[in-house]
Amino acid sequence: MRQLRITPLNIASALLMTWLLWQIVAEGIGMGTAGWFLLLLLVLVAADQFFRLMLRNLKRVWMAEGVFVLLVVVLVWILRAW
């Protein structure tokens, strides 16, 4: 059996999916907005697979994905403030 490798993008995907399901059940967001979050989830999964293929070492994957998540958060923060 292959070893389970948890990475920052896996954690971010799980948190996003949990929040999305919570909002849909609580009717906090509409289905149009949910579609955008599902697209973001797809991008996170694709980026995770990309980093795993490019960087075989788990420590390097953690560093690269951590920097990627941090850059995305800062970019979203700047765009929302603008």
Secondary structure, 3 states (H helix, E strand, C coil): CCCCCCCHHHHHHHHHHHHHHHHHHCCCCCHHHHHHHHHHHHHHHHHHHHHHHHCCCHHHHHHHHHHHHHHHHHHHHHHHHC
